[in-house]
């Protein structure tokens, strides 16, 4: 019983001014009030329990819905990635000459940007198994459009030797951070002594002024699919690049270049003094 009502009942019982009937009626009213208070208290307690139960169920439902939403989003992303890869595979299979890599790399860049918004530029590099020279097809957000790749002749700067070793080992996922003096020496060489010097000046300035470049490559027999950016490539984008690389023909490098492209490439090499080179053995390339 409520302690206050209990005290009132005691007072009523001890009050000699009340008749017996008045005393009994007062006590009954106080006891009825106590029962009502207990009933209300019980209802409130039950309501609080129901509220707590509802809150728990609501939180569990929200968590379950969030989990399902995440699963659906992940499945949708996988479907989008697979659709992107399929578009790239179809275009790669349709290639007849290596010059078409210009269109393929442009499509690859567009699809990669959906997975990695911070991406700077993408490359498909084909390596000459005899000379260890490479030809780079590039795509980026600066609207570059070359009908043929740019030749980078074999040289012994550390980054290029690392590229050659990654290619020979057919490294699935290969990362390289270019920075400091090594980057300055590399930039000086490739933008002055290779066909990359044919790139527009603003592009070369943008690439050389960056304090570091993060290379992420997936190699196979023909060469590699690569990305270069000012931030490390995320894992999803790297998986996408790897899958795309594996979808390309392993014999991509022997594809004939068109006579027009060969002539243009030869003229550019002659103009900047690029000749033929001989690919060293594996041990030499490790130095």
C-alpha positions in Angstrom: 0.0 0.0 0.0 1.0 3.5 -0.6 2.7 4.8 2.5 0.8 8.1 2.4 -2.6 6.4 2.1 -1.6 4.0 4.9 -0.9 7.0 7.1 -4.2 8.6 6.3 -6.0 5.3 7.2 -4.3 5.3 10.6 -5.4 8.9 11.2 -9.0 8.1 10.2 -9.0 5.1 12.5 -7.8 7.1 15.4 -10.2 10.1 14.9 -12.8 9.9 17.6 -14.9 12.7 16.0 -15.9 10.4 13.2 -18.8 8.0 13.4 -18.3 4.3 12.6 -19.9 4.7 9.2 -17.9 7.8 8.4 -14.7 6.0 9.4 -15.5 2.9 7.3 -16.4 5.0 4.3 -13.2 7.0 4.5 -11.1 3.9 4.9 -12.8 2.2 2.0 -12.2 5.3 -0.2 -8.5 5.4 0.7 -8.1 1.7 0.0 -9.9 2.0 -3.4 -7.6 5.0 -4.2 -4.6 2.7 -3.3 -5.8 0.0 -5.7 -6.2 2.6 -8.5 -2.7 3.9 -7.9 -1.4 0.3 -8.0 -3.3 -0.4 -11.2 -2.0 2.8 -12.8 1.6 2.0 -11.6 1.3 -1.5 -13.1 0.0 -0.1 -16.4 2.9 2.4 -16.5 5.4 -0.3 -15.8 4.0 -2.5 -18.5 3.9 0.4 -20.9 7.6 1.2 -20.2 8.5 -2.5 -20.8 6.6 -2.4 -24.1 8.3 0.8 -25.0 11.7 -0.8 -24.3 10.8 -3.9 -26.2 9.6 -1.7 -29.1 12.8 0.3 -29.1 14.9 -2.9 -29.1 12.8 -4.3 -32.0 13.0 -1.0 -33.9 16.7 -0.8 -33.5 17.1 -4.5 -34.6 14.8 -3.8 -37.6 16.8 -0.7 -38.5 20.1 -2.6 -38.2 18.7 -5.5 -40.3 17.4 -3.1 -43.0 20.7 -1.3 -43.0 22.5 -4.6 -43.4 20.2 -5.6 -46.2 20.6 -2.2 -47.9 24.4 -2.5 -47.7 24.2 -6.0 -49.2 22.0 -4.7 -52.1 24.3 -1.8 -52.7 27.3 -4.1 -52.7 25.5 -6.4 -55.2 24.6 -3.5 -57.3 28.2 -2.2 -57.3 29.3 -5.7 -58.3 26.8 -5.8 -61.1 27.9 -2.3 -62.3 31.6 -3.4 -62.2 30.8 -6.6 -64.1 28.9 -4.6 -66.7 31.8 -2.2 -67.0 34.2 -5.0 -67.4 32.0 -6.7 -70.0 32.0 -3.4 -72.0 35.8 -3.3 -71.8 36.1 -7.0 -72.8 33.8 -6.6 -75.8 35.8 -3.6 -77.0 39.2 -5.4 -76.4 38.1 -8.5 -78.2 37.0 -6.4 -81.2 40.5 -4.9 -81.6 42.3 -5.6 -84.8 45.4 -3.4 -84.4 47.2 -2.1 -81.4 46.3 1.5 -82.4 42.8 0.7 -81.1 44.2 0.6 -77.6 43.7 4.4 -77.7 40.0 3.8 -77.7 40.2 1.0 -75.2 42.3 2.9 -72.6 39.9 5.9 -72.9 37.0 3.6 -72.1 38.9 2.0 -69.3 39.6 5.5 -67.8 35.9 6.4 -67.9 35.0 3.1 -66.1 37.8 3.4 -63.6 36.7 6.9 -62.6 33.4 5.4 -61.4 35.3 3.2 -59.0 38.1 5.7 -58.1 37.1 9.3 -58.4 40.6 10.5 -57.4 42.2 8.8 -60.4 44.6 10.9 -62.4 45.4 8.9 -65.5 45.5 5.3 -66.8 47.9 3.5 -69.1 48.1 0.3 -71.1 51.8 -0.5 -71.6 53.0 -3.1 -74.0 56.6 -4.4 -73.7 58.9 -5.5 -76.4 60.2 -8.9 -75.3 63.5 -8.4 -77.2 64.4 -4.8 -76.5 62.4 -4.2 -73.3 61.1 -1.0 -74.8 57.5 -0.2 -74.0 54.7 1.7 -75.7 52.3 3.6 -73.5 48.7 4.4 -74.3 47.4 6.9 -71.9 44.0 8.4 -71.0 43.2 11.1 -68.4 40.7 13.8 -67.7 42.6 16.4 -69.7 41.1 15.3 -73.1 44.2 13.8 -74.5 43.7 11.8 -77.6 46.5 10.1 -79.4 46.1 7.7 -82.3 49.2 5.8 -81.3 51.1 5.0 -78.2 54.2 6.8 -76.9 57.4 4.8 -76.9 59.6 4.7 -73.8 62.8 3.0 -74.6 64.6 0.7 -72.2 66.7 2.5 -69.7 68.1 1.8 -66.2 66.3 4.3 -64.1 65.0 2.4 -61.0 61.3 2.8 -61.8 61.6 1.4 -65.3 63.7 -1.6 -64.1 61.0 -2.2 -61.5 58.4 -2.1 -64.3 60.4 -4.6 -66.4 60.7 -7.0 -63.4 57.0 -6.7 -62.6 56.3 -7.5 -66.3 58.7 -10.5 -66.4 57.2 -11.9 -63.2 53.6 -11.1 -64.4 52.9 -9.6 -61.1 49.1 -9.5 -60.5 49.1 -6.4 -58.3 52.2 -4.3 -58.2 52.6 -0.9 -56.5 55.4 1.6 -56.7 55.7 5.1 -55.1 57.7 7.6 -57.1 59.0 10.5 -55.1 62.0 12.6 -54.1 65.2 12.6 -56.2 64.2 9.4 -58.0 61.0 11.1 -59.3 62.9 14.2 -60.4 65.5 12.1 -62.3 62.7 10.0 -63.8 60.6 13.0 -64.9 63.6 14.6 -66.4 64.4 11.5 -68.5 60.9 10.5 -69.7 59.8 14.0 -70.6 63.1 14.9 -72.4 64.4 11.7 -73.9 61.3 9.6 -74.6 58.2 10.1 -76.7 56.4 11.4 -73.6 58.1 14.7 -74.4 55.4 15.0 -77.1 52.8 15.5 -74.4 51.4 19.0 -74.0 53.4 21.3 -71.7 50.6 21.7 -69.2 50.3 18.0 -68.8 54.0 17.5 -68.3 54.1 20.4 -65.8 51.2 18.9 -63.9 52.9 15.5 -63.7 56.3 16.8 -62.8 55.1 19.3 -60.1 53.4 16.6 -58.1 55.7 15.6 -55.1 54.9 11.9 -55.6 53.1 9.6 -57.9 51.5 6.3 -56.9 51.7 3.6 -59.6 49.4 0.6 -59.5 49.9 -2.0 -62.1 48.6 -5.4 -63.1 50.9 -7.3 -65.4 50.5 -10.1 -67.8 52.5 -11.4 -70.9 51.9 -8.3 -73.1 52.7 -5.7 -70.5 50.4 -4.1 -68.0 47.4 -2.1 -67.2 48.4 0.8 -64.9 47.2 3.8 -63.1 49.1 6.8 -61.9 47.7 9.1 -59.3 48.6 11.5 -56.4 46.9 9.2 -53.9 47.1 5.4 -53.6 44.6 3.4 -55.7 41.8 1.9 -53.6 41.4 -1.9 -53.5 38.2 -2.0 -55.4 39.7 0.0 -58.3 42.8 -2.2 -58.2 40.6 -5.3 -58.4 38.8 -3.7 -61.4 42.1 -2.9 -63.1 43.4 -6.5 -62.5 40.2 -8.1 -63.9 40.4 -5.8 -67.0 44.1 -6.7 -67.5 43.4 -10.4 -67.4 40.7 -9.9 -70.0 43.1 -8.5 -72.6 44.8 -10.8 -75.1 48.1 -12.1 -73.8 49.7 -11.6 -77.2 48.7 -7.9 -77.4 52.2 -6.7 -78.1 52.6 -8.3 -81.5 49.5 -6.5 -82.9 50.6 -4.7 -86.0 50.6 -0.9 -85.8 49.1 0.8 -88.9 51.6 2.1 -91.4 50.5 5.7 -90.6 51.1 5.1 -86.9 54.4 3.5 -87.6 55.5 6.3 -89.8 54.4 9.0 -87.3 56.1 7.1 -84.4 59.3 6.6 -86.4 59.4 10.3 -87.3 58.9 11.3 -83.7 61.6 8.9 -82.5 64.0 10.2 -85.1 63.3 13.8 -84.1 64.1 13.2 -80.5 66.9 10.7 -81.1 65.3 7.5 -79.9 66.8 4.4 -81.5 66.6 0.7 -80.9 67.7 -0.9 -77.7 68.5 -4.5 -76.6 66.7 -6.0 -73.7 69.2 -7.1 -71.0 68.9 -10.4 -69.3 66.9 -10.7 -66.1 69.9 -10.3 -63.8 71.0 -7.1 -65.5 67.5 -5.6 -65.2 67.6 -6.3 -61.4 70.4 -3.8 -60.9 
